[in-house]
Amino acid sequence: MRTALIILAGFVVWGLCLGVAKMIGGRGAMGAATWTFCVVWLVAAGVNMWVGVTKAGYSFREELPIFLVIFLVPTIMAVIVKWKFL
């Protein structure tokens, strides 16, 4: 359940990035917002993984698949939408 909530948070962060880009204006701003989201989400997913390893006691190998899911689901969706629609 926690993983699903974090993935949902990723979509919310992406939406916020797109909202800021829309206020700034321009088609290029929307693309830049998507790439900015990808970098920000990589850091956020990395922090989540770090917390899982250092605080929750999971090993790196246990956390790696969760990190990949948390990072890749919102990021791939953002890139596909940017590629097809923005």
N, CA, C and O atoms as a GROMACS GRO file, in nm:
protein
  344
    1MET      N    1   0.082  -0.119   0.000
    1MET     CA    2   0.000   0.000   0.000
    1MET      C    3   0.087   0.126   0.000
    1MET      O    4   0.056   0.224  -0.067
    2ARG      N    5   0.195   0.121   0.076
    2ARG     CA    6   0.284   0.238   0.084
    2ARG      C    7   0.345   0.268  -0.053
    2ARG      O    8   0.357   0.385  -0.091
    3THR      N    9   0.381   0.165  -0.126
    3THR     CA   10   0.439   0.184  -0.258
    3THR      C   11   0.339   0.251  -0.352
    3THR      O   12   0.375   0.341  -0.428
    4ALA      N   13   0.215   0.209  -0.347
    4ALA     CA   14   0.111   0.269  -0.431
    4ALA      C   15   0.091   0.416  -0.396
    4ALA      O   16   0.071   0.499  -0.485
    5LEU      N   17   0.096   0.449  -0.268
    5LEU     CA   18   0.081   0.589  -0.228
    5LEU      C   19   0.198   0.674  -0.275
    5LEU      O   20   0.180   0.790  -0.314
    6ILE      N   21   0.317   0.618  -0.271
    6ILE     CA   22   0.434   0.693  -0.318
    6ILE      C   23   0.426   0.712  -0.469
    6ILE      O   24   0.460   0.820  -0.518
    7ILE      N   25   0.382   0.611  -0.542
    7ILE     CA   26   0.364   0.626  -0.687
    7ILE      C   27   0.259   0.733  -0.716
    7ILE      O   28   0.277   0.815  -0.805
    8LEU      N   29   0.150   0.731  -0.641
    8LEU     CA   30   0.048   0.835  -0.656
    8LEU      C   31   0.106   0.973  -0.628
    8LEU      O   32   0.075   1.069  -0.698
    9ALA      N   33   0.190   0.982  -0.526
    9ALA     CA   34   0.256   1.110  -0.497
    9ALA      C   35   0.343   1.154  -0.615
    9ALA      O   36   0.355   1.273  -0.642
   10GLY      N   37   0.403   1.058  -0.684
   10GLY     CA   38   0.482   1.092  -0.803
   10GLY      C   39   0.397   1.157  -0.910
   10GLY      O   40   0.440   1.254  -0.974
   11PHE      N   41   0.276   1.105  -0.931
   11PHE     CA   42   0.187   1.166  -1.029
   11PHE      C   43   0.144   1.305  -0.985
   11PHE      O   44   0.127   1.395  -1.068
   12VAL      N   45   0.125   1.324  -0.855
   12VAL     CA   46   0.089   1.455  -0.803
   12VAL      C   47   0.204   1.554  -0.825
   12VAL      O   48   0.180   1.667  -0.867
   13VAL      N   49   0.325   1.512  -0.798
   13VAL     CA   50   0.442   1.599  -0.820
   13VAL      C   51   0.454   1.634  -0.967
   13VAL      O   52   0.484   1.748  -1.002
   14TRP      N   53   0.432   1.537  -1.054
   14TRP     CA   54   0.437   1.563  -1.198
   14TRP      C   55   0.330   1.665  -1.238
   14TRP      O   56   0.357   1.756  -1.317
   15GLY      N   57   0.210   1.650  -1.183
   15GLY     CA   58   0.103   1.746  -1.210
   15GLY      C   59   0.139   1.885  -1.162
   15GLY      O   60   0.109   1.984  -1.230
   16LEU      N   61   0.202   1.894  -1.046
   16LEU     CA   62   0.246   2.025  -0.997
   16LEU      C   63   0.351   2.086  -1.089
   16LEU      O   64   0.347   2.206  -1.117
   17CYS      N   65   0.443   2.005  -1.136
   17CYS     CA   66   0.545   2.054  -1.230
   17CYS      C   67   0.479   2.106  -1.357
   17CYS      O   68   0.517   2.211  -1.409
   18LEU      N   69   0.381   2.032  -1.408
   18LEU     CA   70   0.311   2.076  -1.529
   18LEU      C   71   0.230   2.202  -1.504
   18LEU      O   72   0.222   2.289  -1.590
   19GLY      N   73   0.170   2.213  -1.386
   19GLY     CA   74   0.095   2.334  -1.351
   19GLY      C   75   0.183   2.457  -1.347
   19GLY      O   76   0.145   2.563  -1.397
   20VAL      N   77   0.300   2.443  -1.287
   20VAL     CA   78   0.395   2.555  -1.284
   20VAL      C   79   0.439   2.590  -1.425
   20VAL      O   80   0.450   2.708  -1.459
   21ALA      N   81   0.465   2.490  -1.507
   21ALA     CA   82   0.507   2.515  -1.645
   21ALA      C   83   0.397   2.585  -1.724
   21ALA      O   84   0.426   2.672  -1.807
   22LYS      N   85   0.272   2.548  -1.698
   22LYS     CA   86   0.161   2.612  -1.769
   22LYS      C   87   0.150   2.759  -1.730
   22LYS      O   88   0.119   2.843  -1.814
   23MET      N   89   0.176   2.789  -1.605
   23MET     CA   90   0.173   2.929  -1.561
   23MET      C   91   0.289   3.007  -1.622
   23MET      O   92   0.274   3.124  -1.657
   24ILE      N   93   0.404   2.942  -1.634
   24ILE     CA   94   0.520   3.009  -1.696
   24ILE      C   95   0.493   3.028  -1.844
   24ILE      O   96   0.524   3.134  -1.900
   25GLY      N   97   0.436   2.926  -1.907
   25GLY     CA   98   0.392   2.938  -2.045
   25GLY      C   99   0.486   2.872  -2.144
   25GLY      O  100   0.604   2.852  -2.119
   26GLY      N  101   0.428   2.839  -2.257
   26GLY     CA  102   0.506   2.786  -2.368
   26GLY      C  103   0.512   2.636  -2.371
   26GLY      O  104   0.507   2.568  -2.268
   27ARG      N  105   0.524   2.585  -2.493
   27ARG     CA  106   0.535   2.441  -2.514
   27ARG      C  107   0.667   2.387  -2.460
   27ARG      O  108   0.673   2.276  -2.408
   28GLY      N  109   0.772   2.464  -2.473
   28GLY     CA  110   0.902   2.422  -2.422
   28GLY      C  111   0.903   2.409  -2.271
   28GLY      O  112   0.976   2.327  -2.215
   29ALA      N  113   0.823   2.492  -2.205
   29ALA     CA  114   0.816   2.486  -2.059
   29ALA      C  115   0.756   2.354  -2.013
   29ALA      O  116   0.797   2.300  -1.910
   30MET      N  117   0.659   2.301  -2.088
   30MET     CA  118   0.599   2.174  -2.051
   30MET      C  119   0.700   2.060  -2.063
   30MET      O  120   0.704   1.971  -1.978
   31GLY      N  121   0.781   2.062  -2.168
   31GLY     CA  122   0.886   1.961  -2.182
   31GLY      C  123   0.991   1.973  -2.073
   31GLY      O  124   1.036   1.872  -2.019
   32ALA      N  125   1.029   2.096  -2.042
   32ALA     CA  126   1.126   2.117  -1.936
   32ALA      C  127   1.071   2.072  -1.802
   32ALA      O  128   1.144   2.021  -1.718
   33ALA      N  129   0.941   2.092  -1.780
   33ALA     CA  130   0.878   2.049  -1.656
   33ALA      C  131   0.884   1.897  -1.643
   33ALA      O  132   0.906   1.845  -1.534
   34THR      N  133   0.863   1.827  -1.752
   34THR     CA  134   0.868   1.681  -1.748
   34THR      C  135   1.008   1.633  -1.714
   34THR      O  136   1.024   1.544  -1.631
   35TRP      N  137   1.108   1.691  -1.775
   35TRP     CA  138   1.246   1.649  -1.745
   35TRP      C  139   1.286   1.690  -1.604
   35TRP      O  140   1.360   1.618  -1.537
   36THR      N  141   1.240   1.806  -1.559
   36THR     CA  142   1.267   1.847  -1.422
   36THR      C  143   1.202   1.749  -1.325
   36THR      O  144   1.263   1.710  -1.225
   37PHE      N  145   1.079   1.709  -1.355
   37PHE     CA  146   1.012   1.609  -1.272
   37PHE      C  147   1.093   1.481  -1.264
   37PHE      O  148   1.108   1.423  -1.156
   38CYS      N  149   1.146   1.435  -1.377
   38CYS     CA  150   1.223   1.311  -1.379
   38CYS      C  151   1.342   1.318  -1.284
   38CYS      O  152   1.370   1.222  -1.212
   39VAL      N  153   1.411   1.430  -1.283
   39VAL     CA  154   1.528   1.446  -1.195
   39VAL      C  155   1.483   1.454  -1.049
   39VAL      O  156   1.541   1.388  -0.962
   40VAL      N  157   1.380   1.534  -1.023
   40VAL     CA  158   1.330   1.548  -0.886
   40VAL      C  159   1.279   1.413  -0.835
   40VAL      O  160   1.302   1.378  -0.719
   41TRP      N  161   1.209   1.339  -0.920
   41TRP     CA  162   1.154   1.211  -0.878
   41TRP      C  163   1.264   1.107  -0.857
   41TRP      O  164   1.251   1.020  -0.770
   42LEU      N  165   1.371   1.114  -0.934
   42LEU     CA  166   1.486   1.025  -0.911
   42LEU      C  167   1.543   1.048  -0.771
   42LEU      O  168   1.574   0.953  -0.700
   43VAL      N  169   1.557   1.173  -0.733
   43VAL     CA  170   1.609   1.205  -0.600
   43VAL      C  171   1.511   1.158  -0.492
   43VAL      O  172   1.553   1.100  -0.392
   44ALA      N  173   1.382   1.183  -0.512
   44ALA     CA  174   1.282   1.143  -0.413
   44ALA      C  175   1.278   0.990  -0.398
   44ALA      O  176   1.271   0.939  -0.286
   45ALA      N  177   1.282   0.918  -0.509
   45ALA     CA  178   1.283   0.771  -0.502
   45ALA      C  179   1.411   0.721  -0.436
   45ALA      O  180   1.409   0.622  -0.363
   46GLY      N  181   1.522   0.790  -0.463
   46GLY     CA  182   1.648   0.754  -0.399
   46GLY      C  183   1.644   0.776  -0.248
   46GLY      O  184   1.696   0.694  -0.172
   47VAL      N  185   1.582   0.884  -0.206
   47VAL     CA  186   1.567   0.910  -0.062
   47VAL      C  187   1.478   0.803   0.001
   47VAL      O  188   1.507   0.755   0.111
   48ASN      N  189   1.371   0.766  -0.068
   48ASN     CA  190   1.285   0.660  -0.017
   48ASN      C  191   1.363   0.529  -0.003
   48ASN      O  192   1.346   0.456   0.095
   49MET      N  193   1.447   0.500  -0.099
   49MET     CA  194   1.528   0.378  -0.092
   49MET      C  195   1.627   0.387   0.024
   49MET      O  196   1.646   0.289   0.096
   50TRP      N  197   1.688   0.501   0.040
   50TRP     CA  198   1.784   0.521   0.149
   50TRP      C  199   1.716   0.499   0.285
   50TRP      O  200   1.772   0.435   0.374
   51VAL      N  201   1.595   0.553   0.298
   51VAL     CA  202   1.520   0.535   0.423
   51VAL      C  203   1.489   0.386   0.444
   51VAL      O  204   1.500   0.336   0.556
   52GLY      N  205   1.452   0.317   0.339
   52GLY     CA  206   1.423   0.175   0.351
   52GLY      C  207   1.544   0.094   0.394
   52GLY      O  208   1.531  -0.002   0.470
   53VAL      N  209   1.659   0.132   0.344
   53VAL     CA  210   1.782   0.057   0.377
   53VAL      C  211   1.833   0.095   0.515
   53VAL      O  212   1.868   0.007   0.593
   54THR      N  213   1.839   0.224   0.546
   54THR     CA  214   1.901   0.266   0.671
   54THR      C  215   1.807   0.262   0.791
   54THR      O  216   1.850   0.229   0.901
   55LYS      N  217   1.682   0.296   0.771
   55LYS     CA  218   1.589   0.306   0.886
   55LYS      C  219   1.502   0.180   0.901
   55LYS      O  220   1.480   0.134   1.013
   56ALA      N  221   1.453   0.126   0.791
   56ALA     CA  222   1.362   0.012   0.799
   56ALA      C  223   1.435  -0.122   0.804
   56ALA      O  224   1.375  -0.224   0.837
   57GLY      N  225   1.563  -0.122   0.773
   57GLY     CA  226   1.642  -0.243   0.786
   57GLY      C  227   1.641  -0.337   0.666
   57GLY      O  228   1.688  -0.450   0.676
   58TYR      N  229   1.588  -0.291   0.553
   58TYR     CA  230   1.591  -0.374   0.434
   58TYR      C  231   1.730  -0.368   0.371
   58TYR      O  232   1.803  -0.270   0.388
   59SER      N  233   1.765  -0.472   0.299
   59SER     CA  234   1.893  -0.470   0.229
   59SER      C  235   1.877  -0.394   0.097
   59SER      O  236   1.766  -0.373   0.050
   60PHE      N  237   1.990  -0.356   0.040
   60PHE     CA  238   1.988  -0.285  -0.089
   60PHE      C  239   1.918  -0.370  -0.194
   60PHE      O  240   1.840  -0.318  -0.274
   61ARG      N  241   1.947  -0.499  -0.195
   61ARG     CA  242   1.887  -0.588  -0.295
   61ARG      C  243   1.737  -0.603  -0.276
   61ARG      O  244   1.665  -0.625  -0.374
   62GLU      N  245   1.689  -0.591  -0.154
   62GLU     CA  246   1.545  -0.596  -0.131
   62GLU      C  247   1.477  -0.466  -0.175
   62GLU      O  248   1.364  -0.469  -0.224
   63GLU      N  249   1.544  -0.356  -0.157
   63GLU     CA  250   1.486  -0.225  -0.188
   63GLU      C  251   1.497  -0.188  -0.336
   63GLU      O  252   1.418  -0.108  -0.385
   64LEU      N  253   1.592  -0.244  -0.406
   64LEU     CA  254   1.615  -0.205  -0.546
   64LEU      C  255   1.492  -0.225  -0.635
   64LEU      O  256   1.460  -0.133  -0.711
   65PRO      N  257   1.423  -0.338  -0.631
   65PRO     CA  258   1.303  -0.351  -0.716
   65PRO      C  259   1.194  -0.250  -0.681
   65PRO      O  260   1.124  -0.201  -0.770
   66ILE      N  261   1.179  -0.220  -0.553
   66ILE     CA  262   1.079  -0.121  -0.511
   66ILE      C  263   1.119   0.017  -0.563
   66ILE      O  264   1.034   0.092  -0.611
   67PHE      N  265   1.248   0.050  -0.553
   67PHE     CA  266   1.297   0.177  -0.605
   67PHE      C  267   1.267   0.188  -0.754
   67PHE      O  268   1.220   0.292  -0.801
   68LEU      N  269   1.293   0.082  -0.828
   68LEU     CA  270   1.270   0.086  -0.972
   68LEU      C  271   1.123   0.107  -1.004
   68LEU      O  272   1.090   0.185  -1.094
   69VAL      N  273   1.035   0.040  -0.933
   69VAL     CA  274   0.892   0.058  -0.957
   69VAL      C  275   0.849   0.200  -0.921
   69VAL      O  276   0.780   0.266  -0.999
   70ILE      N  277   0.890   0.247  -0.805
   70ILE     CA  278   0.852   0.381  -0.760
   70ILE      C  279   0.905   0.487  -0.856
   70ILE      O  280   0.836   0.585  -0.884
   71PHE      N  281   1.025   0.469  -0.907
   71PHE     CA  282   1.081   0.568  -0.998
   71PHE      C  283   1.026   0.554  -1.140
   71PHE      O  284   0.988   0.654  -1.202
   72LEU      N  285   1.020   0.433  -1.190
   72LEU     CA  286   0.989   0.415  -1.332
   72LEU      C  287   0.842   0.433  -1.369
   72LEU      O  288   0.814   0.483  -1.478
   73VAL      N  289   0.749   0.394  -1.284
   73VAL     CA  290   0.608   0.405  -1.322
   73VAL      C  291   0.570   0.550  -1.352
   73VAL      O  292   0.521   0.578  -1.462
   74PRO      N  293   0.590   0.645  -1.259
   74PRO     CA  294   0.554   0.784  -1.293
   74PRO      C  295   0.643   0.844  -1.402
   74PRO      O  296   0.595   0.922  -1.484
   75THR      N  297   0.770   0.809  -1.402
   75THR     CA  298   0.862   0.867  -1.499
   75THR      C  299   0.830   0.821  -1.641
   75THR      O  300   0.827   0.903  -1.733
   76ILE      N  301   0.807   0.694  -1.660
   76ILE     CA  302   0.774   0.644  -1.794
   76ILE      C  303   0.642   0.704  -1.841
   76ILE      O  304   0.629   0.742  -1.958
   77MET      N  305   0.545   0.713  -1.753
   77MET     CA  306   0.417   0.774  -1.790
   77MET      C  307   0.438   0.920  -1.829
   77MET      O  308   0.380   0.966  -1.928
   78ALA      N  309   0.517   0.993  -1.754
   78ALA     CA  310   0.543   1.134  -1.784
   78ALA      C  311   0.611   1.149  -1.920
   78ALA      O  312   0.575   1.237  -1.998
   79VAL      N  313   0.709   1.065  -1.947
   79VAL     CA  314   0.782   1.074  -2.074
   79VAL      C  315   0.691   1.037  -2.191
   79VAL      O  316   0.697   1.100  -2.296
   80ILE      N  317   0.609   0.935  -2.174
   80ILE     CA  318   0.518   0.895  -2.282
   80ILE      C  319   0.417   1.006  -2.311
   80ILE      O  320   0.392   1.039  -2.427
   81VAL      N  321   0.360   1.063  -2.207
   81VAL     CA  322   0.263   1.172  -2.227
   81VAL      C  323   0.331   1.292  -2.291
   81VAL      O  324   0.274   1.355  -2.380
   82LYS      N  325   0.452   1.325  -2.247
   82LYS     CA  326   0.525   1.437  -2.308
   82LYS      C  327   0.551   1.409  -2.455
   82LYS      O  328   0.534   1.498  -2.539
   83TRP      N  329   0.591   1.288  -2.486
   83TRP     CA  330   0.625   1.249  -2.622
   83TRP      C  331   0.502   1.252  -2.714
   83TRP      O  332   0.510   1.298  -2.828
   84LYS      N  333   0.389   1.204  -2.663
   84LYS     CA  334   0.269   1.191  -2.747
   84LYS      C  335   0.184   1.319  -2.749
   84LYS      O  336   0.126   1.352  -2.853
   85PHE      N  337   0.176   1.390  -2.637
   85PHE     CA  338   0.076   1.495  -2.628
   85PHE      C  339   0.132   1.636  -2.602
   85PHE      O  340   0.064   1.734  -2.634
   86LEU      N  341   0.249   1.649  -2.546
   86LEU     CA  342   0.298   1.784  -2.512
   86LEU      C  343   0.398   1.833  -2.613
   86LEU      O  344   0.450   1.944  -2.600
   0.00000   0.00000   0.00000
